[in-house]
């Protein structure tokens, strides 16, 4: 009898230890992923060059409008090559407002749950 109680206590302790280690590893992965994202964002940012717009035209092929200094260029980006297509006048470029590009995960998630809440029919009370 005492042996079965000790064994059960040991199993519960092992399970709780494993659960704590698992949660710690998940937390550590989230912190490292956020840190790496910030490092990549800092490396990709530039004052003199920026991708303005991108459109996919085929599998692995895109056309991009980029700003280099104060001039706008059009390039074709393929799997192995980048080809210069020409210049674009600044007046021909229509840019999105900064608030249209940026969104947070929490705002998208809350909007999705709000939409789902509105779709659920209420039960009839009889």
C-alpha positions as CSV (number, residue, x, y, z in Angstrom):
1,X,0.0,0.0,0.0
2,X,2.7,2.5,0.9
3,X,4.6,1.5,-2.2
4,X,1.6,2.4,-4.5
5,X,1.2,5.8,-2.8
6,X,4.9,6.6,-3.1
7,X,4.8,5.5,-6.8
8,X,1.8,7.7,-7.5
9,X,3.3,10.7,-5.8
10,X,6.5,10.2,-7.8
11,X,4.6,10.0,-11.0
12,X,2.7,13.2,-10.2
13,X,6.0,15.0,-9.3
14,X,7.6,13.8,-12.6
15,X,4.5,15.0,-14.6
16,X,4.6,18.4,-12.9
17,X,8.3,18.8,-13.5
18,X,7.9,17.9,-17.1
19,X,5.1,20.4,-17.5
20,X,7.1,23.2,-15.9
21,X,10.1,22.4,-18.2
22,X,7.8,22.3,-21.3
23,X,6.3,25.7,-20.4
24,X,9.8,27.1,-19.8
25,X,11.0,25.8,-23.2
26,X,7.9,27.4,-25.0
27,X,8.6,30.7,-23.2
28,X,12.2,30.6,-24.2
29,X,11.3,29.8,-27.9
30,X,8.9,32.8,-27.9
31,X,11.6,35.2,-26.5
32,X,14.2,34.0,-29.0
33,X,11.8,34.2,-31.9
34,X,10.9,37.8,-31.0
35,X,14.5,38.8,-30.6
36,X,15.5,37.2,-33.9
37,X,12.6,39.0,-35.6
38,X,13.8,42.4,-34.3
39,X,17.4,41.6,-35.4
40,X,16.1,40.7,-38.9
41,X,14.0,43.9,-39.0
42,X,16.9,46.0,-38.1
43,X,19.1,44.4,-40.7
44,X,16.5,44.9,-43.4
45,X,15.8,48.5,-42.7
46,X,17.4,51.2,-44.8
47,X,16.9,54.9,-45.2
48,X,18.0,55.0,-48.8
49,X,16.3,52.0,-50.3
50,X,12.8,50.6,-49.8
51,X,10.4,48.1,-51.5
52,X,7.2,50.1,-52.3
53,X,5.1,47.4,-53.8
54,X,5.3,43.8,-55.0
55,X,3.1,41.8,-57.2
56,X,3.4,38.1,-58.0
57,X,3.2,37.4,-61.7
58,X,4.0,33.6,-61.7
59,X,5.4,30.9,-59.6
60,X,8.6,32.3,-58.1
61,X,8.4,35.6,-60.2
62,X,7.6,39.0,-58.9
63,X,7.6,42.6,-60.2
64,X,8.6,45.1,-57.6
65,X,8.6,48.9,-57.4
66,X,11.5,50.1,-55.2
67,X,12.7,53.5,-54.1
68,X,16.4,54.1,-54.3
69,X,17.2,57.5,-52.9
70,X,14.5,59.7,-54.4
71,X,14.0,57.7,-57.6
72,X,11.6,54.9,-58.2
73,X,12.6,51.8,-60.1
74,X,10.8,48.7,-61.4
75,X,12.5,45.4,-61.2
76,X,11.6,41.8,-62.0
77,X,12.7,39.3,-59.3
78,X,12.9,35.6,-60.3
79,X,14.3,32.6,-58.5
80,X,17.9,33.2,-59.6
81,X,17.9,36.7,-61.2
82,X,16.9,40.3,-60.7
83,X,16.2,42.3,-63.9
84,X,15.9,46.1,-64.1
85,X,12.7,47.0,-66.1
86,X,12.7,50.8,-65.9
87,X,11.9,54.0,-64.0
88,X,8.6,55.2,-62.7
89,X,7.7,58.8,-62.0
90,X,7.0,59.7,-58.4
91,X,3.6,61.1,-59.4
92,X,2.5,57.7,-60.8
93,X,3.1,56.0,-57.4
94,X,0.0,55.5,-55.2
95,X,1.2,54.6,-51.7
96,X,-0.9,53.2,-48.9
97,X,-1.3,55.1,-45.7
98,X,1.0,53.8,-43.0
99,X,-1.9,52.7,-40.8
100,X,-3.2,50.5,-43.7
101,X,0.0,48.5,-43.8
102,X,0.4,48.0,-40.0
103,X,-1.8,45.7,-38.0
104,X,-1.3,43.7,-34.9
105,X,-2.1,40.1,-34.3
106,X,-4.3,41.0,-31.4
107,X,-6.5,43.3,-33.5
108,X,-6.9,40.7,-36.2
109,X,-7.7,38.0,-33.6
110,X,-10.2,40.2,-31.7
111,X,-11.9,41.1,-35.1
112,X,-12.1,37.4,-36.0
113,X,-13.7,36.5,-32.6
114,X,-16.1,39.5,-32.9
115,X,-17.2,38.2,-36.3
116,X,-17.7,34.7,-35.0
117,X,-19.7,36.0,-32.0
118,X,-22.1,37.8,-34.4
119,X,-22.6,34.7,-36.5
120,X,-23.6,32.4,-33.6
121,X,-27.5,32.3,-33.4
122,X,-29.0,32.7,-30.1
123,X,-31.0,29.8,-28.7
124,X,-34.8,30.2,-28.4
125,X,-36.0,30.3,-24.9
126,X,-39.1,28.1,-24.5
